Amino acid sequence: MTKPLIPAGAVVRGTDKGYVHGDIPLTPGQERPVEKVEETYPYMRPRDAATLILVRMRDNVPEVLMGCRAAKSAFMPNRYVFPGGRVDKPDAHIPVATGFDPHVKERLLHAASEQRAKALGVAAIRETFEESGLILGKPLPGGAPKKDYGEHWKGFLDRGLAPALDSLDLIARAVTPPGRPRRFNARFFMARAEEASGEIRHSSEMGDIRWVKLDEARELPLPTITGLILGEIGRLVKEPPDRSRQRKIPLFITVHRKHLMIEE
């Protein structure tokens, strides 16, 4: 079997694009940082996962919603992350109030089928609701569905609300390196906090859920990828993209044991 080639231009963006690891600027041409792990695990295929980053402005200062993963978690315990988790099979069949923005959908379809793309968006919204209590939804035409979609959606679908996929902007994708206890092919979505409703609450999976100033978020115990995504958020807040035009997003992958950032 032919080995995959390292993509041309596989670099880490420099500080002009917002990527900083700790206090050290990452210049183009460097490999991206990756956490060291004491244990290695057998190869496993990455599972689809989705994360939702809610952003708000307070006194012209950007804040993001973050929480601390439980100590018992097999993946990233005691680390601050954004709400999110793996995609469940039913996510592809959940009714939605609105579809994706065409550009966001096109980005998703680079590496997913249409059904899989929908499941990713729904999963990001569902996990955020489960872990924080916040609802990124809009009224479902026809009211609450008659079908029971399970406990995960109690307080959401039964209120006549359904996932609002048009509120999501796809900003990055990352594949967990081999040798980890869990591996995910994760999509990172961003949305304005004003489009979410409800009261923040903690869950069994995530505690200390709160709004954190973007600059202060870097001081929390973070997974490496979360720190890199914070850099991308900072860039997008400072230089809001033209949503009427298509753009590329960063993709963090591992090729030949090299941890790289490319664009897709």
C-alpha positions in Angstrom: 0.0 0.0 0.0 1.3 3.4 -0.9 2.0 5.6 2.1 0.1 8.9 2.3 2.3 11.9 1.3 2.7 14.8 3.6 0.6 17.5 2.1 2.4 20.4 0.4 2.3 23.5 2.5 1.7 21.6 5.8 2.7 24.2 8.3 1.6 25.8 11.5 0.2 29.3 11.0 2.3 32.1 12.5 1.3 34.7 15.0 -0.2 36.8 12.2 -2.9 34.1 12.1 -3.3 33.8 15.8 -1.6 30.5 16.6 0.6 30.7 19.7 1.5 27.7 22.0 2.0 29.0 25.5 4.2 32.2 25.1 6.0 30.8 22.1 5.0 32.0 18.7 4.7 29.3 16.1 6.2 30.3 12.8 5.3 28.7 9.4 7.2 25.5 8.7 7.1 24.3 12.3 5.2 21.1 13.3 2.3 21.8 15.6 2.8 20.9 19.3 1.2 17.8 20.6 0.8 16.6 24.2 3.1 13.9 25.4 1.4 10.8 26.8 3.0 8.3 29.1 1.0 5.4 27.8 0.4 4.2 24.2 -2.7 2.4 23.0 -3.4 0.1 20.1 -4.4 1.8 16.9 -8.0 2.7 16.7 -10.0 4.4 14.0 -11.1 8.0 14.9 -14.7 8.4 15.7 -16.7 11.4 14.6 -17.1 14.1 17.2 -18.3 17.7 17.3 -17.6 20.7 19.5 -19.5 24.0 19.9 -17.7 27.2 20.8 -20.1 29.9 22.0 -18.6 33.4 21.9 -19.9 36.6 23.4 -18.6 40.2 23.8 -18.6 41.9 27.2 -17.3 45.5 27.3 -15.6 44.8 24.0 -13.8 41.8 25.4 -14.5 38.3 23.8 -15.5 35.5 26.2 -16.0 31.8 25.4 -18.0 29.2 27.3 -15.7 26.5 28.8 -15.9 23.8 31.4 -13.6 21.3 33.1 -13.9 17.6 32.2 -14.4 15.2 35.0 -11.4 13.6 36.7 -12.7 10.1 35.8 -12.9 10.9 32.1 -10.7 8.6 30.0 -10.1 11.5 27.5 -8.7 14.8 28.6 -9.5 14.5 32.4 -9.2 17.7 34.5 -8.8 19.8 31.4 -10.8 22.8 30.3 -12.5 22.4 27.0 -15.5 23.6 25.0 -18.7 21.6 25.2 -18.7 18.7 22.8 -18.5 14.9 22.3 -18.9 12.0 19.9 -21.6 11.7 17.3 -24.4 9.3 18.1 -26.3 7.4 15.4 -29.6 9.0 16.2 -28.1 12.5 15.6 -28.5 12.1 11.8 -32.3 11.6 12.2 -33.1 14.4 14.7 -35.5 17.0 13.1 -33.8 20.4 12.7 -35.4 23.9 12.6 -32.9 25.3 10.0 -30.2 23.9 7.7 -26.6 24.9 7.4 -25.4 28.0 5.8 -24.4 26.9 2.2 -20.7 27.7 2.8 -20.6 25.8 6.0 -22.3 22.9 4.4 -19.8 22.9 1.6 -16.9 22.9 4.0 -18.4 19.9 5.9 -18.9 18.0 2.7 -15.2 18.1 2.0 -14.9 15.1 4.4 -18.4 14.0 5.2 -21.6 12.8 3.5 -24.7 15.1 3.7 -26.2 12.9 6.4 -23.0 12.7 8.3 -22.6 16.5 8.1 -26.1 17.0 9.6 -25.2 14.5 12.4 -22.1 16.5 13.2 -24.0 19.8 13.6 -26.7 18.2 15.6 -24.2 16.5 17.9 -22.5 19.8 18.7 -25.8 21.3 19.7 -26.9 18.2 21.6 -23.7 17.9 23.6 -23.7 21.6 24.4 -27.3 21.2 25.8 -26.4 18.1 27.8 -23.2 19.6 29.3 -24.2 23.2 29.8 -28.0 23.4 29.6 -27.8 26.0 26.8 -30.1 25.6 23.7 -29.0 26.6 20.3 -32.4 26.1 18.7 -35.3 27.7 16.9 -39.0 26.9 16.8 -39.7 23.7 14.8 -42.3 24.2 12.1 -45.4 22.3 13.3 -44.4 22.4 17.0 -42.9 19.6 19.1 -42.5 16.3 17.3 -44.7 13.4 18.4 -41.8 11.0 18.4 -39.8 10.6 21.6 -36.2 11.1 20.8 -34.9 10.2 24.2 -33.8 11.8 27.5 -31.0 13.7 25.7 -33.6 16.0 24.1 -35.9 16.5 27.1 -36.4 20.2 27.6 -35.4 20.9 24.0 -37.5 19.1 21.3 -40.5 18.8 23.7 -40.6 22.5 23.9 -41.1 22.8 20.2 -37.5 23.8 19.6 -35.0 22.0 17.3 -31.3 22.5 16.4 -30.6 25.7 14.5 -27.8 24.6 12.1 -27.7 27.9 10.4 -26.2 29.4 13.6 -23.1 27.3 13.2 -19.9 28.3 11.6 -17.3 25.5 11.0 -13.9 26.9 12.0 -11.6 23.9 12.2 -11.1 20.1 12.1 -8.7 18.0 14.2 -7.9 14.3 14.2 -6.5 12.9 17.5 -3.0 11.5 17.0 -2.5 7.7 17.3 -1.6 6.2 20.7 -4.3 7.9 22.6 -7.0 6.2 24.8 -9.6 7.8 22.5 -9.4 9.1 19.0 -11.8 11.5 17.4 -12.2 13.2 14.0 -13.6 16.4 15.5 -15.2 19.4 13.9 -15.1 22.7 15.8 -18.2 24.9 15.3 -18.5 28.5 16.5 -21.7 30.4 17.2 -22.8 33.7 18.8 -23.9 33.3 22.4 -26.8 35.6 21.7 -28.4 32.8 19.6 -28.4 30.4 22.6 -31.1 30.4 25.3 -31.4 28.8 28.8 -29.5 28.9 32.0 -26.0 27.4 32.5 -25.8 24.3 34.6 -23.1 21.7 35.3 -23.3 18.1 34.3 -21.7 14.8 35.3 -19.3 15.1 32.3 -18.3 18.7 32.8 -18.0 21.0 35.8 -17.1 24.7 36.5 -18.8 25.7 33.3 -18.5 29.5 32.9 -17.7 32.3 30.5 -14.0 32.9 30.3 -12.2 35.9 28.8 -10.4 34.8 25.7 -7.0 35.9 26.9 -7.5 34.4 30.3 -8.6 31.1 28.8 -5.0 30.4 27.8 -4.0 30.3 31.5 -6.3 27.3 32.2 -5.1 23.7 32.1 -5.9 23.0 28.4 -5.4 20.2 25.9 -2.9 21.4 23.2 -5.6 21.4 20.5 -7.9 23.6 22.6 -5.1 26.2 22.9 -4.6 26.2 19.2 -8.4 26.6 18.6 -8.4 29.5 21.0 -5.8 31.1 18.7 -8.1 30.6 15.7 -11.1 32.1 17.7 -9.0 35.1 18.5 -8.2 35.6 14.8 -11.8 35.3 13.8 -12.9 37.7 16.4 -10.3 40.2 15.4 -10.8 39.7 11.7 -14.4 38.5 11.2 -14.7 36.5 8.0 -16.9 37.5 5.1 -19.7 35.0 5.4 -20.8 35.6 1.9 -17.6 34.1 0.6 -16.1 30.6 1.0 -12.9 30.2 3.0 -10.5 27.4 4.1 -10.2 26.1 7.6 -7.3 24.6 9.6 -7.0 20.8 9.7 -4.8 19.3 12.4 -3.6 15.8 11.5 -0.7 13.4 12.0 1.2 12.0 9.0 4.3 9.8 9.3 4.3 10.7 13.1 4.5 14.3 12.2 1.8 16.5 13.8 0.8 19.0 11.1 -1.6 21.8 10.3 -2.9 22.1 6.8 -5.9 23.8 5.3 -9.0 22.3 3.8 
